[in-house]
Amino acid sequence: MITETQRDALNRLIEIAQGDTGQCRIVADFLLAWWNADECGGFNLTHVWAVDGAIADDMAHVFRIIRDTSSYPDQLGYKEDFQAILRQWRPAFAV
């Protein structure tokens, strides 16, 4: 079960990941590592140092989602959102 706070955090991160700044790339890397780290690449935790505090807080909420649900984002209804992020940041892996 995802709390409203967690869902809001994930939605904000999805929106950020669809932008085109350095912070957007970091957020996209974080989210894609959750979805498929083997193909999309892992996430260097020290990159959190390069995002705003509010973004880092949202990432912490999503980390809790990952821990609490033991689910991938597509299992939680976010397949289309993550496919859009994949197309933008990892076009070679987009289907």
N, C-alpha and C positions, 0 to 999 in steps of 0.2 A: 504494500500500500504506500503510495506516495502522498505526502502531506501537501497542502496548498502552497506552503512556503517553498517546498522542494520543487513542485511543479512550476511555480513562478520563476524560480532560479533557473531551471532548465530551459524554460521558454526564453528568458532573457539571453542566456548563453547561445541558444540556437540563433536568435536574431543577431547577436554580435558576430557570430561565426560567419554570417552571410555578408559581412562588410568586407572592407579591403585594407584595413590597417594592420600594423604589426600585432596589436593586441587581438585583432580578429583572427589572425593566423594562429596565434597561441591557443585561443579558445577552440578553434577548429581542430587543431592538433589534439587537444585534450579530449574533445568529444569523439573524434574519430578513433582515438586510441581505445576508448571504451567500446566502440562498435566493432572494431576489428584491428587490433594492434599488430597482428602478424602481417597483414597486407597494407594497412594505412600508416604504420609506424607507431612506435611507442611515444610516450610523453615524458620529457625531461622535467622533473618536478621543480628544478630551479628556475624554469621559465615563469613560474608563478610570480617571481620577483619582478617581472617586467609588466605585470598587469595592474590596473587600479585595484585598490582594496575591495571595492564592491564586487568586482569581477572575481577576485580570489575567493571572496565569501560565497558567491554563487557556485564556484567550482567545488568548494567544500560541501555545499548542500548536495550537489550532484554526486560527489564521492559517497555521500551517505546513502543516496538512492541506490547506487551500485552495490554497496554493502548490504543494505536492507532487503533489496528485492532479488538479488542474484539473477538479474535479468539484463538482456541487451536492450538498447533503446527501441529497436523495432518491435520487441515483445511488449513494450509499454505504449505502443501506438505512435511512435515517432519515426517510422521507416521513411516516409516521404521527406521529412525534414532532414534526416541524415543523408539521404540520397542527394538532396540538393547541395548539402555541404560537401559531400564527396565529389560531385560534379565540378564544384567551384575550385576546391583545393587539391583534389587528386583525380583529375580528369582521366588519367590513364587507367584508373580502376573503376570508373563509372560504367555502368551497364546500360 
